[in-house]
Structure formats: C-alpha cells, structure tokens
Amino acid sequence: MGRRGGDWGRERRTVEFDGELEPSDATLTERAYREIRRDIRDGTLEPGVALRLAALRERFGVGFTPLREAMMRLVTERFVLVSGQKGFRVAPATREDFEDLIETRVRLELLLVPEAIARGDDHWEASVLATFHMLSRRPAIDPQTGLLTPGWASAHEQFHRALVEAATSVRMKWIWLWLFEHSERYKALLARAGGIAGDDRAAHERLLHAALARDVAAAADACRDHAAVFQARVRETLWPNG
C-alpha cells in the first residue's frame, strides 16, 4: 500500500526552544508562518485584508526578516498575494476561485480514492475507521461562537487524508492536500457566515462505508455528492446573488 501516517504531508513540526536561549530566525519564521496561516485558514484574517508587516511584527513579536520569509512561504501556497505597490494581502475568496478549487480537488480525489481502496490493507482500513470515529465524536460548530471547532477541523482533515493514504503518488497527495486546505478556508468562511447547520456526519458515514466495502463506484459517488453539497452551501451563503 502507499505510505501511512504523515509521511507525505507537509511538515507540521512544532518547534520548541528553551526560554533562556535566543530563538533563531528559522524558528521565528516558522512560528509566524504557522500562526498567520492558521488565522487565514480559519477566517480570522479575512479575504483581501492587507497584511502590514509593522502590525504583524507588533502582534507576533518577531522581526521584519522572519516575517517577510513567512509571508513569502504563504505567497507560494497562494494563501497570500503580493504586489509591488500594495504589499501583502490575504488571498481573496471569489466564486471563480472556489469553483476551480473544488472541481480540481474532486478530480484528484476520483483518482486517489479508488487507488487507495484497491491498495489499502488492514492498516489503511483501521486508519479510516479510527479517524472517522474521532471526527464523529467532535462537534463541528462551537455553540458560543458559531465557528468551526479546532478539534473538528483537525479531525476532518485527518479523516479525508486517511481515505487517500494508500494511493501511491506522493506528489498527487501533496497537491490534493494543498487543495483540501484551501477548500477548508472556504468552509471556515461559510461557518462565519452562518451557513453550516450540521457536521456532515451522514456524508462522512457514506464515504466510510463505501471505503470499507471496497466499493469504488459508491466511493466516487460519495465524493462527488459530498463536494456538491458543500459547493451549493458556499454559493448560496457567500454569493447569494450569483
């Protein structure tokens, strides 16, 4: 089967350092990158907002050099855009971008999921089942804030990653993960706009059962339908006038 665990995902190392030592620029860059990326992905930093380095320096307590390096990493991932005169800004959320994003992600899933089903062994099945269990035990929406709960968002990513895990192409899975993370930003924006009423448990159960039954056709249909429902919610909520 394909690689298991987090081998093919982007590195998410948590960098720790002794408080008595001076952290390196690399450590500061990593910290700034992670925190800004998190705030973009969960919608705290809104689409299109300007990212002023002076304000970010004050907020994160890091110098301009680590900040610029962090921002350029985010530019390469398309979470941030940069122009010579306007500087850095959060990538906008547009209907055209969203439609292209979801359609491309689904095309990749329709290649990766069937291969994962065909190649997956008992470890793959156990991972799919375990990640679904973790997902099903977490509420999607915090009733006090109306936002996605961090625990659910993390479990959601882990379940979908487990589904494609046994596919062999590391590069295709990298690209799929990048697309998935961008689609999750739209899910966070949808939640902030009040457009999420549930946690999609039925859709995830359908994906689970199709995968464990090794039913490629059912899994493909479940992937398409899951994406179509999400697309419809985002369209109706973020762009109600088309």
C-alpha positions in Angstrom: 0.0 0.0 0.0 1.0 3.7 -0.1 2.8 5.4 2.8 0.9 5.6 6.0 0.9 8.3 8.6 2.1 11.8 8.0 5.0 11.0 5.7 3.6 12.6 2.6 2.0 15.7 4.3 3.8 19.0 4.6 5.9 19.2 7.7 3.9 20.5 10.7 6.7 20.2 13.3 6.1 22.1 16.5 9.4 24.0 17.2 10.2 24.4 20.8 13.1 26.2 22.4 14.5 27.0 25.8 13.3 30.3 27.1 16.9 31.2 28.1 18.1 30.8 24.6 17.6 33.2 21.7 15.4 31.6 19.1 16.8 31.5 15.6 15.3 33.4 12.6 14.2 30.0 11.2 12.3 29.3 14.4 10.7 32.7 14.4 9.8 32.4 10.7 8.2 29.0 11.3 6.2 30.4 14.2 5.0 33.4 12.3 4.2 31.3 9.2 2.1 28.8 11.3 0.2 31.5 13.1 -0.6 33.7 10.1 -1.5 30.6 8.0 -3.8 29.4 10.8 -5.5 32.8 11.0 -6.0 32.8 7.2 -7.3 29.3 7.1 -9.8 29.8 9.9 -11.0 33.1 8.5 -9.7 35.3 11.4 -7.7 37.2 8.8 -10.4 38.0 6.2 -10.0 37.6 2.5 -8.4 40.6 0.8 -7.3 42.2 4.1 -3.9 44.0 3.9 -1.1 42.4 5.9 1.0 45.2 7.3 4.4 44.0 8.4 4.6 46.6 11.2 1.3 45.4 12.7 2.3 41.8 12.3 5.6 42.5 14.0 3.8 44.0 16.9 1.4 41.1 17.1 3.8 38.2 16.9 6.9 39.9 18.4 9.2 38.9 15.6 11.5 40.9 13.3 10.9 42.0 9.7 13.2 39.4 8.2 11.4 36.3 9.7 8.1 37.9 8.8 9.0 38.5 5.2 10.2 34.9 4.9 7.0 33.6 6.4 4.9 35.8 4.1 6.8 34.6 1.0 6.1 31.0 2.1 2.4 31.9 2.2 2.7 33.5 -1.2 4.0 30.3 -2.7 1.0 28.5 -1.2 -1.4 31.1 -2.5 -2.8 32.0 0.9 -1.2 35.4 0.5 -0.8 37.6 -2.6 1.8 40.3 -3.0 2.1 43.3 -5.3 4.9 45.9 -5.5 2.8 48.9 -4.5 0.1 47.3 -2.3 2.3 44.9 -0.4 0.9 41.7 1.1 -2.7 40.8 1.5 -4.8 37.7 2.2 -5.8 35.9 -0.9 -9.4 36.9 -1.9 -12.3 34.5 -1.8 -14.1 34.6 -5.1 -16.6 32.3 -6.7 -14.3 31.7 -9.7 -11.5 30.6 -7.4 -13.8 28.4 -5.3 -15.4 26.6 -8.3 -12.0 25.9 -9.8 -10.7 24.7 -6.4 -13.5 22.3 -5.7 -13.6 20.9 -9.2 -9.9 20.3 -9.3 -9.9 18.7 -5.8 -12.7 16.3 -6.8 -10.9 15.3 -10.0 -7.9 14.3 -7.9 -10.0 12.5 -5.3 -11.6 10.4 -8.1 -8.1 9.2 -8.9 -6.7 8.9 -5.4 -9.6 7.3 -3.5 -10.2 4.4 -5.9 -6.5 3.6 -5.9 -6.4 3.8 -2.1 -9.4 1.4 -1.9 -7.7 -1.0 -4.3 -4.3 -0.9 -2.5 -5.3 -0.3 1.1 -4.5 -3.0 3.6 -5.8 -3.7 7.2 -3.8 -0.7 8.5 -5.4 1.6 6.0 -8.9 0.3 7.0 -8.1 0.8 10.6 -6.9 4.3 10.0 -10.0 5.3 8.0 -12.2 3.8 10.8 -10.2 5.4 13.6 -10.2 8.9 12.0 -13.9 8.7 11.4 -14.5 7.7 15.0 -12.5 10.8 16.1 -14.4 13.0 13.7 -17.8 11.7 14.8 -17.1 12.5 18.5 -16.4 16.2 17.9 -19.0 18.9 17.3 -18.4 20.9 14.1 -19.7 24.2 15.4 -18.9 25.9 18.7 -22.4 26.9 20.0 -21.0 30.0 21.7 -19.0 31.4 18.8 -20.8 29.8 15.8 -17.3 29.0 14.4 -15.8 25.7 13.4 -14.2 24.0 16.4 -10.4 23.4 16.0 -10.8 19.8 17.1 -13.4 19.1 14.4 -11.4 20.9 11.7 -8.3 18.8 12.5 -10.3 15.5 12.7 -12.0 16.4 9.4 -8.7 16.8 7.6 -7.3 13.6 9.2 -10.3 11.5 8.0 -10.1 12.8 4.4 -6.3 12.2 4.4 -6.8 8.7 5.7 -9.1 8.0 2.7 -6.4 8.7 0.2 -3.5 7.5 2.2 -2.9 4.2 0.4 -2.6 5.8 -3.0 1.0 5.7 -4.2 1.7 9.1 -5.7 3.2 11.3 -3.1 3.1 14.3 -5.4 -0.6 13.9 -6.2 -1.3 13.6 -2.5 0.7 16.8 -1.8 -1.4 18.6 -4.4 -4.6 17.2 -3.1 -3.7 18.3 0.5 -3.0 21.8 -0.7 -6.3 22.0 -2.4 -8.1 20.5 0.6 -6.6 23.1 2.9 -7.8 25.9 0.6 -11.3 24.4 0.5 -11.3 24.3 4.3 -10.7 28.0 4.3 -14.0 28.3 2.4 -15.6 26.0 5.0 -14.4 28.3 7.8 -15.8 31.4 5.9 -19.1 29.5 5.4 -19.3 28.9 9.2 -18.6 32.6 9.9 -21.5 33.5 7.6 -23.8 31.1 9.4 -24.1 28.6 6.6 -23.2 25.4 8.4 -26.1 23.7 10.2 -24.6 20.3 10.9 -21.4 18.3 10.8 -21.9 16.3 7.6 -21.9 13.1 9.6 -24.1 11.3 7.0 -21.8 12.2 4.2 -18.8 11.0 6.1 -20.5 7.8 7.1 -21.3 7.2 3.4 -17.6 7.7 2.5 -16.6 5.4 5.3 -18.9 2.5 4.4 -18.0 2.7 0.7 -14.3 2.6 1.5 -14.6 -0.3 3.9 -16.8 -2.2 1.5 -14.2 -1.6 -1.2 -16.9 -0.2 -3.4 -15.1 2.1 -5.8 -18.2 3.3 -7.6 -20.0 4.1 -4.4 -17.0 5.9 -3.0 -16.7 8.0 -6.2 -20.4 8.9 -6.0 -20.0 9.8 -2.3 -17.0 12.1 -3.1 -18.9 13.9 -5.8 -22.1 14.3 -3.7 -20.1 15.5 -0.6 -18.4 18.2 -2.7 -21.6 19.1 -4.5 -23.5 19.8 -1.2 -20.6 21.9 0.0 -20.5 23.8 -3.2 -24.2 24.6 -3.0 -23.9 25.8 0.6 -21.0 28.1 -0.2 -22.6 29.5 -3.3 -25.9 30.2 -1.6 -24.3 31.7 1.5 -21.3 33.7 0.2 -22.7 34.7 -3.2 -26.5 34.6 -2.8 -26.9 36.8 -5.9 -24.8 34.6 -8.1 
